[in-house]
Amino acid sequence: MHGMKPFAEAELRRRLGASMRLLPDQDAEAIRFAYGGDWRRCQDLRLVNAVYLAAHFPIPRPKALLGHQHWHKLLRLIAAVRALHPPRAFRTCHVSAAGRQSTILRRLQQQLAADTGLTLDETAGDLWLRLRPAASAVGGWDMLVRLTPRPLSTRFWRVRDMEGALGGPVAALMVDLTQPQATDRFLNLTCGSGTLLVERLLTAPAALAVGTDLDAAHLQLARANLAAAGAYASLMRQDDGAAALAAGAFDAIVADLPWGQLVGEAANLPTLYERVFASAARLARPGARFVLITHMVQVTEQTLAQQENSWRVLRRIPLRRGNLRPRIYVLERRNNN
């Protein structure tokens, strides 16, 4: 997602250290880097959708990939990726490319399946390859081989989904922005299917984790995902259960607020936002962080203006995916009321 790149680069530096070197790249949603360490250390990155090993082929057309030298270079790249996983981790393969139904690309895919012993999948695949023209200044073609059988953004614990659920990398970023500590009392308002709760509890221990939502069905989804992750949080209805929570009880609060598209009705959002912000203000200790994401920027700014005595804005982080323009807010609870 556009806007995540600086945070993902910081994660790479933090995780991979001096063995990693960022490479120049003008793509706002991709990171090119060289790495001389164990690629297994990239398999649990939290802020990226996927990691690919890339090889450049100085060829004029994809047909030349089938030449002996280039083809065996590609097979060695694939073997290096497969060696990072158990023997049966890859069962299917897929090549993503413009014009992939052309005769030459069909032949390339069939040869790939034959030489890897994998089943060709027309829509998905454990072994996922991307063929694309290299940068114009370089020429030739690049082949990218995904490092893992599934994208890193496809979280293992997501056994129950809901329409409009927050993606794992964005949720992980929001958790990081709370500056998590093992002593935290952590609250997820409007928790939905539990993405933020799970990401928080898999990032670091917490003294207490609570999720609230207006919809009891959403709490059932969250409960299932927490169980799949091996994590525990107390779940309660936002109207009744949350009202019983003690004032100033939480060190960190997060929320994925309804946007009035897939969840919630736009006409009701101003009232809902006022209630959520007021509830967060009551429950946050002075200095606590409140990290939220919303597409309804105008409603959020209006609500903040009404509650400026409660919240200090530390950061506004704009994101973009397609026509969506969500924004992450990092707020701090003022200590004057």
Buried (B, 14 or more C-beta within 10 A) or exposed (E): BEBBBEBBBEBBBEBBEEEBEEEEEEEEEEBEBEBEEEBEBBEEBBBBBBBBBEBBBEBEEBBBBBEEEBBEBBBEBBEBBBEBBEEEBBEBBBBBBEEBEEEBBEEBBEBBBEEBEBEBBEEEBBBBBBBEEBBEEEEBBBBBBBBBBBBBBEBEBBEBEBEBBBBBBBBBBBBBBBEBEEEBBBBBBBBBBBBBBBBBBBBEEBEBBBBBBBBEEBBBBBBBBBBBBEBEBEBBBBEEBBEEBEEBBBBBBBBBBBBBEEBBEEEEBBEBBBBBBBBBBBBBBEEBBBBBBBBBBEBBBBBBEBBEEBBBEEEEBEBBBEEEEBBBBBBBBBEEE
